Amino acid sequence: MSAMRVDAKVVMLGKESVGKTSLVERYVHHRFLVGPYQNTIGAAFVAKPIQVADRVITLGIWDTAGSERYEAMSRIYYRGARAAVVCYDLTDSSSFQRARFWVKELQNCEEHCKIYVCGTKSDLIEGERALRQVDFHDAQDFAEGDEPRPTSRLWESVISVASFPSGTKLVERAHTSKLCMLGF
Ligand SMILES: Nc1nc2c(ncn2[C@@H]2O[C@H](COP(=O)(O)OP(=O)(O)OP(=O)(O)O)[C@@H](O)[C@H]2O)c(=O)[nH]1
């Protein structure tokens, strides 16, 4: 059996339970899994063919485990990635700190990797704004930041899909987020 050809490697990074697997499930299988949370062990791989202009390319998506216990392993998965989706949970400020960690690391180690910062679980704050622990403007400032190489995009809400002057897009809901916005 011949090995599958992957045209672009994409890696999902972020603290445990932020919703990385849910995003991938939504994108690849158009579903949101309900039921007890099962943490990813090591990493999971899924291939997703997408149409870009007149050709089909295959994304190879590595969904890494968020637990710090697997941190060293996650480094293996982001090596050579064309894009990284760094997720944080809008209701968990510590997850945003963790996202900052991954963004910094990618900026230092993976020069050619496009970085997308994605706030998840917006449905939780829709009914109760007080649950929000990560300020929108803080996330936006960070994504557009003063780093030598700023992140490519910040997503907070797929519904508003607001466009910012820098071209930043916002997607906030794991249920509806579309990784196809990666722009390949
Ligand atoms: N309310 C809500 N819950 C979500 C959302 N996305 C994920 N969850 C829940 O959050 C929990 C963790 O989701 P996962 O997708 O497994 O998180 P993960 O980042 O892959 O976690 P690790 O595998 O530990 O790294 C699960 O119980 C999900 O159902 C969302 O958008 N809204």
The ligand as a Gaussian input file, in Angstrom:
#p B3LYP/6-31G(d) Opt

LIG

0 1
 N      -19.164000      24.272000      25.470000
 C      -18.179000      23.896000      24.650000
 N      -17.466000      22.817000      24.963000
 C      -16.480000      22.461000      24.112000
 C      -16.190000      23.187000      22.947000
 N      -15.154000      22.590000      22.330000
 C      -14.813000      21.549000      23.085000
 N      -15.603000      21.449000      24.163000
 C      -15.559000      20.442000      25.225000
 O      -14.311000      20.574000      25.910000
 C      -13.798000      19.286000      26.275000
 C      -12.420000      19.095000      25.695000
 O      -12.530000      19.082000      24.271000
 P      -11.396000      18.432000      23.354000
 O      -11.717000      18.779000      21.965000
 O      -11.232000      16.995000      23.679000
 O      -10.126000      19.217000      23.882000
 P       -8.587000      19.026000      23.484000
 O       -7.989000      20.377000      23.406000
 O       -8.456000      18.179000      22.266000
 O       -8.033000      18.267000      24.751000
 P       -6.668000      17.386000      24.909000
 O       -6.841000      16.168000      24.072000
 O       -6.600000      17.069000      26.365000
 O       -5.511000      18.217000      24.484000
 C      -14.826000      18.265000      25.765000
 O      -15.680000      17.922000      26.829000
 C      -15.585000      19.021000      24.686000
 O      -16.902000      18.557000      24.525000
 C      -17.001000      24.343000      22.648000
 O      -16.850000      25.049000      21.665000
 N      -17.958000      24.632000      23.548000

